[in-house]
Amino acid sequence: MKLFFDANVIFTAAYSAHGLSRGLFQLAVAGKCVLYTSAFAHEEAVRNIQKKAADKLTELATLMQPVEILPEPHPHWIIRAERLPLAGKDAPVLAAALQGTVDIFVTGDRRDFGHLFGKVLEGVKILSPADAFEVIVR
């Protein structure tokens, strides 16, 4: 199963050794799933760790080792994502997942993505870390 991580999932996993976001990374190391993100999402996670918990930068770098960075999305994917509707900063991230044909887009951002939770867009299911974890361990 291919999972795409939004920046907040990467940040949370680096910030705390406990919790479902970190658990998803552990499932990947155990061979249960494959992890993806975009350069945009990765850079956002790095910026937020630098601002809020700079001592976790090494942890973030270690966690990112098995994560493949997908190419930036073609503009037509971004336009599709913006129509969902999504904020300008969120559309390129979801667009990268849609273009990358992953199975699950994982985000903890209920404010911006909550209206999409549980929905399937272009074959990509939008889930919270808890729901994604449950899907993988089943």
N, C-alpha and C positions, 0 to 999 in steps of 0.2 A: 504494500500500500504506500502511495506517495503522498506525503504531507508537505504543505507549504506553510511556513510560519510568518505571521505578521510580526512587526517589530516588538510589540508588547510581550509576545510569548518568549522571544529571545531574551529580552530584558529581564523578564521575571525569572527565567531559568538561570540566568547568570547571577541575579541578585540573591536568589534563595536556593540552597541545596535541597530544599524540601518542596513538595508541591507537584501538581500535575504537569506544569510546564517542564520542569526538570525531568519528571517521569517520562515524558514523550521523548526526550533526548536519550534516556536510558533504554527505552524500547528500541530505538534505532540502533544503538550499540549492540543490543541483543539480536539484531537482525529481523525485527518484527515490522519495520517500516523504513522508508528512505525519506530523508529530509531535504527540503528545498526552501529557498527564500529568494528575494531579489536584492540587488545591490542597494537599492533605495531603502528597503526595510532593514537590512543589515546596518547601513550607515546611521539610520535613525536610532537603532538599538545602541550602537556605539556612542553616539552623541549623548543619549540619555544616561548611559552608565557613566560616562565621563563627568556629567553634571551632577549626578545624584549619588554615585558610589564608585568613584575612580579606582578604589582598591579591588574592584571586581573585573577590571579589564582583562586580566590574565585568565580568569575563569571564563569570560565570554569568548576569548580567543580559543581556548581549549574546547569549549562546547561547539564552536563553529567548525571544527575540523571535519566532521563527517557531512556537513551541510553543503549542498551544491547551490551555487549562486546562478540563478537562471538569467538569461538575457533580458534586457529591458524590453518591455512590450511594444509592439507596433502601435502606432497612434489609433488604429481602428479598434483595438482592444480597450484602450483607455476611454475612448468615446462610449463604447458599450457600457463600461463600468460606471462612467459618470451619469449615465441615464438611469441607473438603478433606484434612486439617486445615491451617489456617494460624494463626499467632499473631495476637493481637488487633490489633497494630500493622500487620500486613501485609494482613489481610483487607479493610479499606476501600480499599486501593490496588488490589488485584486486582479488587475489586468495581466500582470506577470504570471499569476497562478493560472488564470484561464488560458493564456497562451501556452503555458508549460504543460497543459493537460495533466495536472496533478489530480489526485482523488479527493483530497480534503484540504480546504483552506482553514487554518486554525488561527483564531484571534480571540483575545479576551476583551476586545473593544466593543462592549455592548452599546455604547452611545452611538457610534458610527455604523456598526455592522449588525446590531441587534435585530433590525428588521429583516435581515437576511438569514439569521440562524435557522438551521434545519432545511434551508432551501438548496436546491441543486441548480447551478447555473453553468451551462455549457459542459455538463458532466462533472462539475466540481461542487462538492457539498461544503457548505459554510457551517463550521462548528466551533464551539467553545473548546478550550483545552480539556475540560472534564468530559465532554461528549466525544471528542476525538480519542481520548484515552480509553474510554469504554469501548468504542468501535475496534480499536487495535487489540485490546486484550480479549475480546470475545472470540 
